[in-house]
Amino acid sequence: MDAQQNRRVWRLIAGIVLLACLFVSFSAWGLGVNYTYTLRTVALGGVVLGALNGVLGCFAVLRQESLIGDALSHAALPGVAVAFLLVGRELGALLLGAGAASWLGVYAMHAITRTTRLKREPAMGVVLVLWFALGLALLSYIQSLPNASQAGLKTFIFGQAAAMVAQDVQWLAGMSALVFVVLAAFWKEFKLLTFDAEFAQANGFAVGWLNLLLSTLIVAAIVLGLQLAGVVLMVGLLIAPATAARQWTHRLSQMVVLAGVFGAFAGGVGAVLSAVDAKLPTGPMIIVVAFSVVLVSLLFAPERGVLATLLQRRAERLRFAKVVPLPERERNGRA
Amino acid sequence: MTIRKLAVTEHPLALEVNDLTVAYQSKPVLWDVDLAVPQGVLMAIVGPNGAGKSTLIKAVLDLVPRASGTIAFFGKPYKQARQLIGYVPQRGSVDWDFPTSVLDVVLMGLYGRLGWFRRPARAHREQAMHALEQVGMADLAARQISQLSGGQQQRTFLARALVQQARLYFMDEPFAAVDAVTERAIVNVLQALRADGRTVLVVHHDLQTVQSYFDWVTLLNVEVIASGATATTFTPDNLRRTYGGRVSFVSAHEAVASAGD
């Protein structure tokens, strides 16, 4: 059973890699995509960010905090705008601003649920909308400024990978590697925390700190992914690969690896697709690819997929019909 | 009286609670609870819904904030006694669709002792398998937890607590809505634990089985109504004081109690 599942996961990864290769040749021949140095850079950035978000998305999904991811990414926008006003178009500063605004948003959310009678969902709604509105207002204001370099800023709404340069990608890869190392080091703790936080606490783990650490990693993944997918659709890049991966496996380690692969696929392919035309935003392309993977997984995954469930139900019906020929018995009984 | 001779002598009390008060939004859930649980007893915590039974366990284990009160385990504060304590939460408290296996969940009981950065090894897996045998789940070790029945979920949690090798166990409603096989398995485990000199506190709902399963009982309704050996504490009078005006229920139980004598 275990070996069978391992094989399935490896086959799936091989299939995705093959699909990616096929896509690269198809896009070059069929769509006329020119794999320039810039596009290769951008695609690589998409792969890195997709993998990062896929992996961390598993924890967001399993902690049933998908919507927090949505609130977090929307809440980043005013931070981006303020950072731009203060420092200018400096990627590090923009991401720092995004992260700070997200954190403030989460803090506000917790403060609202603690001090008022509002529950988590409406609190999230309030913060998400307020922060996003502030961000949009600031962004419009920035657009009106007589400054040519603000053009890149709007890409944060829907994402624009074309803005990425090689140095950005190197930096992103470094950050992702750091996140993966932390994740590996605290693997056992994060797993226990996600499954049963109360038991973790009763076993002496510093649950407060672990929570903070894991949330920080998720925020980092979201903030880094913003320029790729944009604040509006960012949550898709976070949860879609994890949702798809869950369908194929029953083991957390495999789910995380698969989600990373799915995310990388969606990020890379989406970035390339958006390069077909310079005006195409990256975010929607990536999300379309990511949710195609989700759709295929939901339909065709063994055991959990829709098709497998239907087939199993049919098989069971046939089997029981053979064992208990009910109408015939009734007839005999009456006779 | 069936209180066993204390197996471990360093401190006579497995758990001592003084002046424990817990409040949610200024409404007291537990009020001035004093409790002394000797080592080696199987104690049921019974009381009506909302009596604070689960809260008592959680407050003692530092899982919910206390308004006041001091707590000692084997004469030591919680931080020093942590390794001696095992916990079985309500099985409804987790998402059973989590992608993991039965054996993996049981291994989680060892994480606390493993400490940071260390992974479970073969010896740990053997320990986990042994615990699964004790609850009659050894053949389901590789099973996905999403495919378990309620009773099997409960036994998985019990096995996870067993590998903790604790001296004092807290179990939150392990008997709630389980099948007969599971109930039997839990009772066997409880008796094995007591035979080993360990102490077990169980939040329990079924008044009919208190006398046959437990030798110690605490009747709780926000305050401690009575606590002590089952034979002297589990009386119709105390039950009436715990459950209030539900006389019909109490009198039905009286019949059982007198039949049992």
Interface residues (C-beta under 8 A of the other chain):
Chain A: M1 D2 L62 Q64 A185 F186 W187 K188 E189 K191 L192 T194 F195 D196 E198 F199 A200 Q201 A202 N203 G204 F205 R246 T249 H250 R251 L252 Q254 M255
Chain B: K58 L61 D62 L63 R82 Q83 I85 Y87 P89 S93 V94 D95 F98 P99 T100 S101 V105 M108 Y111 G112 L114 W116 F117 R118 R119 P120 A142 Q144 S146 R160 Q164
